[in-house]
Each structure stands twice: as C-alpha cells, then as structure tokens.
Amino acid sequence: MVAWPILAAREAGAGRVAAIVSPGRDISAGLPDGVETVAQPEPDGTGGAVRAALPLIAEAETVLVLSGDVPLISTATIAALLEAHQAAQAAATMLTIELDDPGAYGRVVRAADGGVEKVVEAKAAGDADATQLAIREVNAGTYAFDAAPLAVALGGLSNDNAQGEYYLPDVFPAMRAAGLTVAAHLTADLAVTMGINNRVQLAEVETEARRRLLEAHMLAGVTVVDPASTWIDAGVEIGQDARIEPATGLHGATTVGPGSVVGPLTTAIDTEIGTEAVVLRSHVEGARIGDGATVGPFAYLRPGTVMDAGSKAGASVEIKNSHIGKGAKVPHLSYVGDADIGAGANLGAGTITANYDGFTKNRTTVGRDARVGVDTMLIAPVEVGDSAYTGAGAVIKDDVPEGALAVSENAQRNIDGYAADKAAKMREEQDT
C-alpha cells in the first residue's frame, strides 16, 4: 500500500524519499529500495508526522507530502500539483477536490484572492461550523511546500482542537500572515479520496487498482475474457493479442508473450511465458515457458523449470528444476525433477524420475529423440542416450546407450482361484 504512492512520486521526479512511521514499526520490507524511515515519536497528527522529518526538510528545496494510505494517487496528479506549485510561486500548494458529500474531509476555506486561507477539519464535532461544513471543496491530503517556510511554520503549530492533534494544514495561516502565497490545485481524480483505514476500504481500493490495471492491458491489445475473475499484478507485462481466460492470476515478475493464451484457472508467479504459448488450468512458478510451448491441464511447474520452444507438459504433470528441450513432450501423469530432457524426446504416461536418494538430489538425463515407455522409473543419477528406448514398466538404474532398448524383466505369475479363496476367508472372519 505504502509503496504505490512512493513509486508514483518517484516517477513524478521526487528524489530523496522518507516514510514517517510509528516508533518500533519496521515496514522496510514493503518499501522500495532507497526509502528512508523517520519515526514519529507519538501519534499526534499530520503536523507532528511532518515535523518529525525536520532534519530532512532542512536539506531540501521543495517538499512533497503524500498520505501513505492513499495508494491510487497517480504520477500525473502529483506532477500537475508540482507544476501548479511552481507556476504560482507559492510557499505551499495543496491538492483539493470537490465532493457532493464531503463527509469528514477538511474543508478548504479560500481567501478573497482565491488563495487558501485555511483548512477546517471536520473529523469531530466542534471542529467546523455549519457554514464551513457546507463547503464542497476538501483537502485531499497531498501538499507541495517550499522547504524553508514550511520548517518555520511547523515550529508554530498548536494542538488546540477537538482531537488534540497537530494538523499540517494549520501551517497555512502562519504562511499567509508572513505574506506568503498558499495556493490550491483542484483535481478531478477521485482516487485521491480513496484512503484506507480498514480491511473493507483496502478491498475497495484493491478492486479499483485491479480495474485500472486490467483496463490498461486491454487498451494495449490484450484480451481479458472476464475481468471480474482475473488478477494481474502491477509488475506483470503482457504482449499484444495475448488472451487471459477467466479465473487466472498473473503475479510478481510474470511476463506473457504476444499471442499466448493463459487460463482458464491458471496461476503464474514470477514466470516467463513466451510467444503463442498455451498454459491451461495449471500452476506455474519460477518457470520459463518457451515460444509455442503448451502446459496443462492441471500441470504444476515448480521453480527452475525451463521449457524450450514447442515443448509440452501435459495433463497432471509436475516438473521441478528441469530443462525440457525443444519439441520434447511429457504428455501426462508424470513427475520430472532435476532432469534434462533432450530435444524431441517423449516421456510416456507415468514416467517418474526418482531424483532423491535420501541425501542428495541427483539428475537424470534423457537424450535427443529418446522414447521413454509408460510407467518407467528412472533412478537418478542415470542417463538415457539419444534415440534410446525404454520398455513399459521399466526400472532404469543404469545408463542406457544411444539407440538401445532397456527393459526390466518382471515375470508374471497367475494364481488360480484367488478371488474365491479371498471371499471365503472374509466370510470366516465375519462369522467369528
């Protein structure tokens, strides 16, 4: 949540960035690189929060103040505020918006010259009178200041109000009294009012963020069949003419190439999906899926999986830390772990790589154009040569030479009358 307005500010040109936090609260894991944190000694309002950063303000020229719980403020809105601040040659410029129902937002009281005289809070009874409550223009909680007059005005803040807090907008009267300009920049972007104070509001903001992300992808040429059931993270990249089917989530650093089809019912995390690939009803994480490759349905690609162009991981296949060569196929019901499968190879249904011996994860190598029969177990470390074959049900413990056929002898023995004998034994047990 806090990272979004920080990234928007940086894209608008912000340099040094600090997050004001409560004492003992470490939110560094959720902050972009290079963001400093400043502790606000006690929760004494927005003015107290900015005052905690006075040492940083003393080293700045222009100070941009954002609310960390309003993540959808855009780079364009911030840039417009900074441009308006510079054009007005103001000591302070606040972002405002007009609302039909201003609720508890602080009302903007303008002076005769159109500048901001003050902001009257409306959070508690007694903060504002009836005339002030009728004002529709409200404080959006985002400001641009010249650093030097801000530092002076912060020193004169009072907490003489209904909530006993230091309100940052209370610096405006002092600035005007000093003959400085306090300006307002009116925006129409309702996102600046979407603050988050509880989990309900968090869900509402996430819904709007998801709508905006999906809209941007669709306008760029991506087909999203059912936006209501599709989740795409902000960092995901999708090429033109890709198709995202319903109930699909694309997360982290995932990329999808042009013309690919992902979903339905697919989750991709930190995965690279090439051009014109298909990933159907599957879970893929930390994988690289090549151009024209097909995955699913019900496949599970775990981290370290690399599928070259035209390869296939079919129904109910699990692959981990393995390289599947160009055009190679693992059609169905197989586990491939810590393996290298050569180009054009085919693994029959039920192929298993027994890669773990209790101490070490060992690798299996299957050569180019090899054919592994159904229900083959490959006991790693082992190598099946180029163009080699294994018979159905084979247990391969030793290397198979190029072009050879490996089979396991397992003689079949039939026991006549077994079913009748078993039924009789069961009746005896029931009688006793």
N, C-alpha and C positions, 0 to 999 in steps of 0.2 A: 504493500500500500504506500509506504513512505518513499520507496524507490521511484515510483512513477512521476510525482511532481519534481523530484530531483533531476531525473533524466530529461524532463521537459524543459527545466530551467537551463540545464547544460546545453541543450540543443538551441536554446534562445540566446546563448552566449555567456552564461554565467561561468565564472572562473572558480574561485575558492567557495566551497560549499560546506556548511555546517548544519548538523541536525541537533536541535535542542531537545534533550531527553531528561527524564526524571533521574535522580541520584540512584546509582546501583543498577540501572536498567541498561543492559548491553544489547543493542539492536544492530550491532555491526554486521552480523551475518546477513541481514536483509538490506544492507546499504550498498550502493555501487562503490567501486574502488575509488579511493581518494577522498571520501567524505569524512570530515571530522565530526566528532560529537562533543557537545558542550552540555554540562549538567546544569539544570535549573534547580537551585537549592531547595525550593519549596514550590508547590503548585499555586502560585499567586497571580495567574493570569497571563495574557499575551504580552503585556508590557514587561512583566517580570521575566518572561522567557527571552525576549529580545535583549533586555538589559543584561542577562547572563552572558551574552556574547559581546559585551562592550570591548574587550580586547581585540576581537576580530574586526569590529566596526571601526576602531581607531586606525586600522591599517587599510581600510577600503576607501573608495570614492563613491560608488553607488551601491546601495544595499537593497536587495530584493528579498522580501519576506513572503513566504508561502505557508499555507497550512498543510501539515503532514497528513491530515485526514481527508484531504480533497484531492484524490489521485487523478481525476479525469481532466484537470486543467491542462490546456493544450499549449504546445510551444508557440503556436500562432497568437494565442491570447496573451501569453507572457510577453512576447516580442512587441505586440501592439501597446501594452502597458508601458514598457520601457521607452518606446518611441514617443508616446504621449508625454511621458515624464520629461524627456529631453526637449521636446518641442515647446512645452510650457515653461521651461526653465524654472521648474518648481523645486521646492525643498522636499516636498512629499507629494506623491500621486497615488491615489487609492483606486482599486478596481471596484466598480459598483455595477449593480444590475437592478432593473425594475421588476417587481413581482406583484401579481394581483393579490396574493396573500403573503405578506412579508413575515408573518409569524414572529419568531423570537430573534430575527436578524436585527442588527444595529441599524437604526435609521440615519440616513445621510442628511444633515442639515446644511443647506447651501447658503452662502452669503449673497448679498445683492450683486456682487461682481461675478457670480457663477462659481466661485471657488468653494471649497469645503470649509464651512465654519467649524463644524464639529460632528461627531458621530454619537448618537444617543443610544445606549444599549437598551434592549427590551427583553432581557432574559428573566428579569424578576420584577415583580410589582414595585412601582415607585421609581424605576429607572427612567421611564419616559412618560410624558403627559399625553393626553388624548390627541392633541394636535400633532405631536411628534409621531405617535403611533399610526396616524393616518398617512404618513409619508410612505410612498411605494418604493422609492429608491433606497436600496440597502447596501451595506458594506459586505463585499464578497470575501474579505479576509486576506486579500493579497495587496501588497504595497511595494512601491519603489521610493527610496529615500536617498537624498544626499547624505553622506555619512556624518559629516561634521555637525550639522544642525540636529540630526537625529540623536547623536550622543549627548548633546547639551539638553535636549528636551527630555530624554529619558531620565535624567537626573532630577527633574522636577515633577515626576509622576506622583499622583496621590491615589490611595485606595479608598477614598471616601465615596463609596457607592453601596448599593444594596447587597452586593456579593462580597464586598471587602477585597476586591482584586484590582490589580494594576492593568488597566486596559490600554493596549497600544494606541488606539485612535485618540486617546486623551493627549497625545503629543501635539495634535493639530492646533488647538487654541494657542498654545505657547509659541508655536512657529508663526502663526498669524500675528500674534502680539509683537513678535520680533520683526515684523514687516516682511516675512517670507511668504511665498506662494504655496498654497496647498490646493492641489488640483484633483479632479476625479476623472476617471476614464470609464465610460459606460460601455458595458459589453452585453451582447445578447446571448452569450453561451451559457445555457442553464447548467452545464456541468460544474460551473464554479459554485453552485449551491448544493452539490451532492456530497455533503460531508458524511463521515462515518462515525457514529457513536455507539453502535451495537451491531449484532450479527444480522439483524434484519436489513439494516441500511447497507451493510457490507455486501449482502446478497444482491441488493438492488443495484449497487454500483458495479458489481461484477457482471451482472446481466447487461447493463448498458455498455460496459467495456467490451464484452464479448460481441454485442451487436455491432459496435463500431469496427472491431477487427474483422468480423465476417463481411461487413459491407465493403471495407477497403479491398479485401481479397476478391470479392465478386465483381467490383468495379474494375479490377485489374485483369479480369478474364478467367477467374476460377469459378467453376460451378459448385455451389454448395446446395445439395439437394434439399436438405431440411435444416435450416439454420437453428431452429429451436432445439435440436438434439445434437448439435455439433459444437465442440470446444476446440478452439485454436489459440494457443498461447501467443503472446505479443512477439516473441522472437522467431516464430516459425516463418519459413519462406516457402512459397508455393508458386510454381511456374504456370504460365498461361495454358488454358484448356485442360488443366487437371480437374478431376471430378472427385469431390468429397461426398461420400454416401452417408446416410443417416447413422446416428449413434456412434460417431467417430470422434476421437480426441487426438490432437496433434500437439505434443508438448515439448518444452525445452528447446534444444537447438535443432529440431527436426527440419529437414528440407524435403520438398516434394518436387520432382521434375515435371516439365511440361508434358501434358497428355496422359499422366498417370491416373490411376483410379485407386482410391484408398477407401476401404469400408465396403459395406456397412459393418458396424460392430467391430471396429478396429481401434486399437490404441497404439500410437507410435511415440516413443520417447527418445530424444537425442539420436534420431535415426536419419540416415540419408537414403532417400528413395529416388532412384534415377528417372530417366525419361521413359514414358509409356510402360511403366511397371504396373503391376496389379497386386494389391495387398488386401485380401478378403477375409473378414471375420477372424482377425489374428491380433496377437500382442507382440510387438517388436520393440526392443530396447537396446540402444547402443550398437545398432547393426548398420551395415551398408548394403543396400539392395541395388543391384546394377540395372542398367537400361534394359527394358523388356523382360525383366525377371518377374516371376509370379510366386506369390506367397499365399498359403491358405487353401481352403478354410481351416480355421482352428489350429493354425501354426503358432509356435512360440519361438521367436528368435531372441536369444539372450545376448548379452554384451560380447563383443569380439567376433560376431558373425559377419562374414563378408560373402555376398553372393554376386558372382560376376554376371555379365550381360547374358540374358536368355536362360539363366538357371531357374530351377524350380524347387520350392519347398512346399509340398502338398499337404493334404488333409492330415491333421493330428500329428504333425512333425515337430520335433523340438531340436533346435540346433544351438550349440554353445561354443564360442571361441573357435570357430571353424571357418575354413575357406572353401566355398563351393565354386568350382571352376566354371568357365564359360559353357553354357548349354548343359551342364550337369543336372541331374534330376534326383531328388529324394521325394518320390511321389506321395508316400503315405505311411503312417503308423511306424515311424522310425525315430530313433534318438541318435544324433550325431554330435559328439562332444570332443573337442580337442583333436580335430581331424582336418586333413587336407584332401579334398575330393577333386580329382583331375577333370579337365575339360571333357565334356561328352560322356562322362561316366553315368551309370544308372544304378541306384540302390533300390533293391526290391523291398516290398512291404515287410515291415517288421525287422528291418536291419537295425542292429544295436552295436554301438561302439562301447565296449567295456573299458573305459578310459582310466578308472581309478582302482589302484591295487591296495588301497588302504593307507598308503603313504604318499604316493606321487600320482599326479595327473599325467598320463602318458598319451602320446599322439599316435593316431592312425593315419596311414597314407593309402589312398586309393588312386591308382594311376589313370591316365587318359583312356577314355573309351572302355574302361573296365565295366563288367556286369556282375553285380553282387546279387545273389539269389535271395528269394524271400526267406525270412526268418534266419538270416545269417548273423552270427555273433562274432564280432571282430575283437579279439582280446589284445589290447594295446600293451606295449608298442608292437605294431605289426604293419607290414606293407603288402598291398595287393598291386602287382605290377600293371603296366599299361596293357590294355586289351585282354586282361586276365578275367577268369570267371570263377564264381563260387557256386556250388550246388545249393539247392534248397535245404534249409535247416543246418547248414554247415557251421561248425565252431572252428574259427580260424585262429590258431595260436602261433603259427609260423608263417614267415613270408611266403607269398605266392609269386612265382616267377612270371615274367612278362609272357602273355599269351597262354598261360596254363589254366587248367581247371582244377579247383580244390574242392574236395568233397569230404564229408565226415561219415565214416561207417557207423551205423547205428541200427543193428539188425532188429527187425520187427518180430515180435512173438505174440501169437494169439492164444488166449486162454478160453477154451470152450466152456460153455455153461456158467460163465462168471456171473451174469445178471441174475439167474435163478438162484444160485448159491447165495448171493448177497441179499436177495429178497427173503430167503428162508432165514438167514441169520438175523435179519432185522425183526422178523416176526417173533423169533425166540426171545430176543431182547425185550420186546414189548410185553410178551406174556410173563416174563419174570419181573 
